[in-house]
Amino acid sequence: MAREDKEPLECLEEVYRVLEKTLLHIQKNRSIHVKKLETWAEDLRSQRRVFEDITLPARLIVEYLIELQYKTGQAALETEHLRLSSSNVCTVKVEEFGIIKVVLGNLEVSWRDCDYYYYFYPDKAELRAIDERFSIRLFFSSDFSKHVSARLTELSEMPNVKYIHPQIEQW
């Protein structure tokens, strides 16, 4: 974990502890607000897993998708059997065991981080299953290379990164 990650992770932990304590206190209450607090707790766990449970290549993709979600960007998806044109990023979650779930428009796609190799291009990221049977291509509406180039030295040393486009290295 990078040094700059320590502070945000500590903040997430602190907020989560307060929320967990509050949920224990009001767990018998059947209010819809309790359900909303439980949803926030799950979102905080997911955010914590971004730092703790997934590799750097997956993290860069997840963080970029979150950025697109909040900065009105779009992403498109292509797999062997499915194509989705540019859609809004609705949800990005990291679940237990490094399972990443992304909702684009009305479509949900998920993958387990440790089962994929990563290929980075200026406008897309490609995830190929280790056994080469399946791949997921995520196309982005804005320049992905700026986001990747910030962590290029760390990224190029990762064993699950198989390709980084030369144009990204020029940033």
Beta strands, then each sheet from edge to edge (+ up, - down):
strand 1: 74-78
strand 2: 83-95
strand 3: 99-104
strand 4: 107-112
strand 5: 116-120
strand 6: 124-129
strand 7: 135-140
strand 8: 161-164
sheet 1: 4+ 3- 2+ 1- 7+ 6- 5+ 8+
end
